[in-house]
């Protein structure tokens, strides 16, 4: 309930989504604050904004939501004995930006197949495919290995994203040097896009003020207005509806267009794949060749 209130920034909208009354939802939030001994929201005009402890709590709420989804995926195996199952290994970036579209497209034609997703860093996903512990891998990097096949799906690059109340939100373009000293929320260290970001900053001598390091795209978007801060996110994730719904602005920086990453599908020989996994690979290729 707390996470939905954060994402809707309104008790009224959250109560409609959760199908409970607004007074009941307010009582739940007050009870949570009483348990924590701290205020987790503050009202800014008509909007609810997170306090510092609220920001911290929201990260844990997202982790709990992800654990629940994993449980539901595992439970399916005990409810549907004869149904086909595909296990997809996805790097964190592709799990949040690319995989949802591919799953939605695949499920329209093959709704009886259950899909399980395993997340990890790129080298971990590569190893899972190599060891045949997942059926298919999806990574935000060009990968070549004799033990499996690779199919480049599309190229992507980073974009600067700021909330609409940010001092730079009225600009359509920006020089890379202007990121120096800017408060930013970045990916956690060790992820491909964070490595790419650090290399970019080192190349141009940029020293931003790093406020947070987070693995979740969703959490980064929700926390941007606090401060406010800026971030760097892959263009493929930044749909216009997403920017509009979260009151965010994308700003072009020429140098960021050089941060190209290739999202790649990796998979074993056809004879080692189930029919369901073969169909997923075929449809993923077709989806990005349109």
C-alpha positions in Angstrom: 0.0 0.0 0.0 2.8 2.4 0.9 4.5 1.8 -2.5 1.3 2.6 -4.4 0.8 5.8 -2.5 4.4 6.8 -3.3 3.9 6.1 -7.0 0.6 7.8 -7.3 1.6 10.8 -5.0 -2.0 10.9 -3.9 -4.0 9.0 -1.3 -7.1 9.5 -3.4 -5.6 7.9 -6.6 -3.9 5.2 -4.6 -7.1 4.2 -2.7 -8.9 3.8 -6.1 -6.1 1.5 -7.4 -6.0 -0.5 -4.1 -9.8 -0.7 -4.0 -10.0 0.5 -0.4 -11.4 3.7 1.1 -9.2 6.7 1.5 -9.8 6.9 5.3 -8.7 3.3 5.6 -5.6 3.9 3.5 -4.8 6.9 5.6 -5.1 4.8 8.8 -2.6 2.3 7.3 -0.1 5.0 6.5 -0.5 6.6 10.0 0.0 3.1 11.6 3.1 2.6 9.6 4.5 6.0 10.7 3.6 5.2 14.3 5.5 1.9 14.0 8.5 3.6 12.5 8.3 6.5 14.9 8.8 9.0 12.0 6.9 10.8 9.3 7.3 9.2 5.9 5.3 11.7 3.8 5.0 15.5 3.8 2.4 17.4 1.7 3.8 19.8 -0.9 0.7 21.6 -2.3 -1.6 18.8 -3.5 1.2 16.2 -3.8 2.7 13.8 -1.3 6.5 13.8 -1.2 8.7 11.4 0.7 10.8 12.4 3.7 14.3 11.0 3.9 13.2 7.9 5.9 10.3 7.5 3.5 12.9 7.3 0.6 14.7 4.6 2.5 11.5 2.7 3.2 10.5 2.9 -0.4 13.6 1.0 -1.5 12.7 -1.8 0.8 9.1 -1.8 -0.4 10.3 -2.3 -4.0 12.5 -5.2 -2.8 9.6 -6.8 -1.0 7.4 -6.4 -4.2 10.1 -8.1 -6.2 10.3 -11.0 -3.7 6.5 -11.5 -3.9 6.7 -11.6 -7.7 9.4 -14.2 -7.5 7.3 -16.3 -5.1 4.3 -16.1 -7.4 6.5 -17.2 -10.4 7.8 -20.2 -8.4 4.3 -21.1 -7.1 3.1 -21.4 -10.7 5.2 -24.6 -11.2 3.2 -26.3 -8.4 -0.2 -25.3 -9.8 0.4 -26.1 -13.5 2.2 -29.3 -13.8 2.1 -29.9 -17.6 2.5 -26.3 -18.8 5.6 -25.1 -20.7 8.0 -22.9 -18.8 10.8 -20.6 -20.1 13.5 -19.3 -17.8 15.0 -16.0 -19.0 18.1 -14.6 -17.5 18.1 -10.8 -17.7 20.6 -8.1 -16.7 19.1 -5.5 -14.4 18.8 -2.9 -17.2 17.1 -5.3 -19.7 14.8 -6.6 -16.9 13.4 -3.2 -16.4 13.5 -1.7 -19.9 13.4 -4.5 -22.6 12.0 -7.7 -21.1 8.5 -6.4 -20.3 7.8 -5.6 -24.0 9.2 -8.9 -25.1 7.1 -10.9 -22.6 4.0 -9.0 -23.5 4.5 -9.6 -27.2 5.3 -13.3 -26.6 2.3 -13.9 -24.3 -0.2 -12.7 -26.8 0.6 -15.6 -29.1 1.7 -18.2 -26.4 -0.4 -17.5 -23.3 -0.1 -21.0 -22.0 3.7 -20.8 -21.4 4.8 -19.7 -18.0 7.8 -17.3 -18.0 10.3 -17.1 -15.2 12.9 -14.3 -15.0 16.3 -14.5 -13.2 18.2 -11.3 -12.8 21.9 -10.7 -12.4 24.9 -8.7 -13.8 25.8 -9.3 -17.4 28.7 -11.7 -16.7 26.4 -13.7 -14.4 23.7 -14.0 -17.1 26.3 -15.0 -19.7 27.5 -17.8 -17.3 23.9 -18.9 -16.7 23.4 -19.3 -20.5 26.8 -21.0 -20.9 25.9 -23.5 -18.1 22.4 -24.0 -19.6 20.8 -22.9 -16.3 18.5 -20.5 -18.2 16.9 -21.0 -21.6 17.6 -17.5 -22.9 19.7 -14.5 -21.8 19.1 -10.8 -22.4 21.9 -8.4 -21.7 22.7 -4.7 -22.5 26.0 -5.5 -24.1 27.4 -7.0 -27.3 28.4 -10.6 -26.4 30.2 -13.2 -28.4 30.9 -16.7 -27.1 31.4 -20.0 -29.0 29.2 -21.8 -26.5 26.0 -20.0 -27.5 24.4 -17.8 -30.2 24.0 -14.0 -30.1 21.5 -11.8 -31.8 21.8 -8.0 -31.5 18.3 -6.6 -31.0 18.9 -2.8 -30.9 21.4 0.0 -29.9 20.7 2.3 -27.1 22.4 5.3 -25.3 22.1 7.2 -22.1 19.9 10.4 -21.7 19.9 13.0 -19.0 16.6 13.1 -17.1 15.5 15.8 -14.7 12.2 16.5 -12.9 10.2 19.4 -14.3 10.9 21.5 -11.2 14.7 21.2 -11.9 16.5 24.4 -12.7 17.6 22.9 -16.1 14.2 21.6 -17.1 13.6 24.5 -19.5 16.7 23.6 -21.6 16.4 21.3 -24.6 20.1 20.8 -24.9 23.0 20.9 -22.5 26.8 20.8 -22.6 28.4 17.8 -20.9 30.5 20.1 -18.7 27.4 21.4 -17.0 27.0 18.1 -15.2 29.9 19.0 -13.0 28.8 19.4 -9.4 25.2 18.5 -10.3 23.2 16.4 -7.7 22.6 13.1 -9.3 21.1 9.6 -8.6 23.1 7.0 -10.5 23.0 3.2 -11.1 24.8 1.1 -8.5 28.5 0.4 -9.0 29.3 -2.7 -11.1 26.3 -2.4 -13.5 27.1 -1.8 -17.2 25.5 1.6 -17.3 27.3 2.7 -14.2 30.6 1.6 -15.7 29.7 3.5 -18.9 28.7 6.6 -16.8 31.9 6.6 -14.8 34.0 6.2 -18.0 32.1 9.2 -19.5 32.7 11.4 -16.4 36.4 10.4 -16.3 36.8 11.3 -20.0 35.4 14.8 -19.6 36.6 15.4 -16.0 33.1 15.6 -14.6 32.6 15.3 -10.9 28.8 15.2 -10.1 27.4 15.2 -6.6 26.2 11.6 -6.2 23.2 11.6 -3.9 22.2 8.0 -4.2 23.2 4.8 -6.0 20.2 2.6 -6.8 19.6 -0.5 -9.0 15.9 0.1 -9.6 14.8 2.4 -12.5 11.4 2.9 -10.8 13.0 4.0 -7.6 15.3 6.4 -9.4 12.3 8.0 -11.1 10.4 8.4 -7.9 13.3 9.9 -6.0 14.4 12.4 -8.6 12.1 15.2 -7.4 13.7 15.1 -4.0 16.4 17.7 -4.1 15.8 17.8 -7.0 18.3 15.6 -8.7 19.2 14.5 -12.2 20.0 11.0 -13.6 21.2 9.2 -16.7 18.8 6.5 -18.1 18.8 4.5 -21.3 16.7 6.0 -24.1 14.8 2.8 -24.7 13.3 3.0 -21.2 12.2 6.7 -21.5 8.8 6.4 -23.2 6.9 9.7 -23.6 4.1 8.4 -21.4 6.6 7.5 -18.6 8.1 11.0 -18.7 4.7 12.6 -18.7 3.2 10.5 -15.9 6.3 11.2 -13.6 6.6 14.9 -14.6 10.1 14.4 -16.0 12.0 16.1 -18.8 14.6 14.5 -21.1 17.5 16.8 -22.1 19.8 16.1 -25.0 23.6 16.1 -24.6 25.6 15.3 -27.7 28.3 13.4 -25.8 25.7 11.0 -24.3 24.8 9.8 -27.8 28.3 8.2 -27.9 27.4 6.0 -24.9 26.0 3.3 -27.2 25.2 -0.1 -25.8 23.8 -3.0 -27.8 21.0 -5.0 -26.3 21.7 -8.7 -27.2 19.7 -11.9 -27.0 21.9 -15.0 -26.2 20.8 -18.6 -26.4 22.1 -22.2 -27.1 21.7 -24.3 -30.2 18.2 -24.9 -31.4 18.5 -28.7 -30.6 19.1 -27.8 -26.9 16.1 -25.5 -26.6 12.5 -26.3 -25.9 9.9 -25.4 -28.5 8.6 -22.6 -26.3 12.1 -21.1 -26.0 12.7 -21.4 -29.7 9.4 -19.4 -30.3 10.5 -16.8 -27.8 13.8 -16.3 -29.6 12.1 -16.1 -33.0 9.5 -13.6 -31.8 12.1 -11.4 -30.1 14.1 -11.1 -33.3 11.0 -10.3 -35.3 9.8 -7.7 -32.7 12.9 -5.6 -33.2 13.2 -6.1 -36.9 9.9 -4.3 -37.5 
